[in-house]
Amino acid sequence: LKLFAYYLLLHESNPRQLVFIEEPENGLYHQYLKLLADEMIKSVGTGFSKQLFVTTHSPFFVNALNPENVWVLTKGEDGFSTVRRASEYEFVKELSEEGVPLGDMWYSKYFG
């Protein structure tokens, strides 16, 4: 049911311009996360008419993404956060192009 609800949200007839989803992995079987991530990417398309922000702790979800689609927020000692694309971390883009899944790199602490 939760997966169906996400699909309805992504394919509304009058789509929202800004959508926030927190931890879509909660309550979903891990093998469905790639399907959901792919559907989210298709839903957003290549333009800026719809923006989608997703927070996750799931390497399975991140595995379905590419380094250009992932932004890493890191909280500094001063209490402020910094934001970087995963592709800006050393070796991440190259390893991704070689076929190493992004979630596996994240889990192995290549970024974030």
Secondary structure, DSSP 4 states (H G I P E B T S, - for coil): -HHHHHHHHHT-SS--SEEEEE-TTTTS-TTHHHHHHHHHHHHH-SSSS-EEEEE---HHHHTTS-TTT-EEEEE-TTS-EEEEEGGGSTTHHHHHHTT--HHHHHHTTS--
